[in-house]
Amino acid sequence: MLFDSTALILSLIASVIAKWPANSQFTYGFGRVETLTGFANALALVFASVGIIWEACERMLDPPKLEDLNKLLIVSILGFLVNLVGIFAFDHGGMGHDHGHGGHGHSHGHESHSFGHEHEPKGGHSHADEHSHGGHAHESHGGHGGHSHGGYADYEPVTAASSHHHHGGSHSHSHNPLMHGMFLHVLSDTLGSVGVIISTLFIMWFGWTWTDPFISLVIAVLTLVSIWPLLKGSSNTLLQRIPESLDSYRLSECYRKITQMEGVVGYTSPHFWELSQGKNMGTIKIQINDRCNPDLLRIKIVAVFRDVGVTDMVVQMEKDVVQGY
């Protein structure tokens, strides 16, 4: 329990750090601390489970003699009750509902509005209500090598948790890895208490000393299985893998829509990653000819990616030099 308590305290500290604002050194903020802490919690539980499995195998070959079973039973029951309070707190605090279901879950949330801006390389100020839903574009001087940031007023960002409202049948939970890790710590401790209670009763009633290491082995294996989604998800985020909510089909559809837009010659360097929970980032370079409106085209491209869950999109426009020859 000391191990789990220490992990919970460190996770609470990390949750405070994750809310710190961005600064000149950490321009993206500290939101990824949640992912890093979730990965550390998962890794710690993996090592703990492996240690329990090793010890359980040794005890099955040479079962130890247990004394004062009544005291052991009382302590395990008290520990179980304490852990039940922890699980109850997670459940009613909205922390225990962050389970991944392979893209077949559901999520209920409030609509949110985001405000963004768009940097335009030519100079001027334009409004495109029909595309940005109340947003605006800030233009700067230069050539066609500018970029834009997705984000429009009164436009609901589509995240991994809410994108199924726009695309039926392909949806998933957006979970907080930090809270997921904390929940797994409490859950594993609870299962450990249940295992001690059951094994102690079997030993008291039937003298089956082998039940203690056997139940420990089962609980450790179950813990490893429950850790895998968190370990995989947090690892993918830290390695900047394309978010699972942006599957290859969705991105392929986005590329198809872009290449069919008037004035688009091609695209290069598409990059997509999850910064933190519910924040999918993306960058892409678009080659254009002289027959298009860069301002309007940029807004359309950002809207295409926002519809599939990219909450912050940077579009860099480049004039196709081949067209000049």
Secondary structure as the mmCIF struct_conf table of DSSP 4:
data_model
#
loop_
_struct_conf.conf_type_id
_struct_conf.id
_struct_conf.beg_label_comp_id
_struct_conf.beg_label_asym_id
_struct_conf.beg_label_seq_id
_struct_conf.end_label_comp_id
_struct_conf.end_label_asym_id
_struct_conf.end_label_seq_id
HELX_RH_AL_P HELX_RH_AL_P1 LEU A 2 ILE A 17
TURN_TY1_P TURN_TY1_P1 ALA A 18 LYS A 19
BEND BEND1 TRP A 20 TRP A 20
HELX_LH_PP_P HELX_LH_PP_P1 PRO A 21 ALA A 22
BEND BEND2 SER A 24 GLN A 25
TURN_TY1_P TURN_TY1_P2 THR A 27 TYR A 28
BEND BEND3 PHE A 30 PHE A 30
TURN_TY1_P TURN_TY1_P3 GLY A 31 GLY A 31
HELX_RH_AL_P HELX_RH_AL_P2 ARG A 32 LEU A 61
BEND BEND4 ASP A 62 ASP A 62
HELX_LH_PP_P HELX_LH_PP_P2 PRO A 63 LEU A 66
HELX_RH_AL_P HELX_RH_AL_P3 LEU A 69 HIS A 92
TURN_TY1_P TURN_TY1_P4 GLY A 93 GLY A 94
TURN_TY1_P TURN_TY1_P5 GLY A 96 HIS A 97
TURN_TY1_P TURN_TY1_P6 GLY A 102 GLY A 103
STRN STRN1 HIS A 104 HIS A 104
STRN STRN2 GLU A 118 GLU A 118
STRN STRN3 HIS A 119 GLU A 120
BEND BEND5 PRO A 121 LYS A 122
STRN STRN4 HIS A 125 HIS A 127
HELX_RH_AL_P HELX_RH_AL_P4 ASP A 129 SER A 132
BEND BEND6 HIS A 133 GLY A 134
STRN STRN5 HIS A 136 GLU A 139
BEND BEND7 HIS A 141 HIS A 144
STRN STRN6 HIS A 147 HIS A 149
TURN_TY1_P TURN_TY1_P7 ALA A 153 ASP A 154
TURN_TY1_P TURN_TY1_P8 ALA A 160 SER A 162
HELX_RH_3T_P HELX_RH_3T_P1 SER A 163 HIS A 165
TURN_TY1_P TURN_TY1_P9 HIS A 166 HIS A 166
BEND BEND8 HIS A 167 HIS A 167
TURN_TY1_P TURN_TY1_P10 GLY A 168 GLY A 169
STRN STRN7 HIS A 171 HIS A 171
HELX_RH_AL_P HELX_RH_AL_P5 PRO A 177 PHE A 206
TURN_TY1_P TURN_TY1_P11 THR A 209 TRP A 210
HELX_RH_AL_P HELX_RH_AL_P6 THR A 211 LEU A 238
TURN_TY1_P TURN_TY1_P12 LEU A 239 GLN A 240
HELX_LH_PP_P HELX_LH_PP_P3 ARG A 241 PRO A 243
TURN_TY1_P TURN_TY1_P13 GLU A 244 SER A 245
BEND BEND9 LEU A 246 LEU A 246
HELX_RH_AL_P HELX_RH_AL_P7 SER A 248 THR A 259
TURN_TY1_P TURN_TY1_P14 GLN A 260 GLN A 260
BEND BEND10 MET A 261 MET A 261
TURN_TY1_P TURN_TY1_P15 GLU A 262 GLY A 263
STRN STRN8 VAL A 264 SER A 276
TURN_TY1_P TURN_TY1_P16 GLN A 277 GLY A 278
STRN STRN9 LYS A 279 ILE A 288
TURN_TY1_P TURN_TY1_P17 ASP A 290 ARG A 291
BEND BEND11 CYS A 292 CYS A 292
HELX_RH_AL_P HELX_RH_AL_P8 PRO A 294 ARG A 306
TURN_TY1_P TURN_TY1_P18 ASP A 307 GLY A 309
BEND BEND12 THR A 311 THR A 311
STRN STRN10 ASP A 312 LYS A 319
HELX_RH_3T_P HELX_RH_3T_P2 VAL A 321 GLY A 324
#
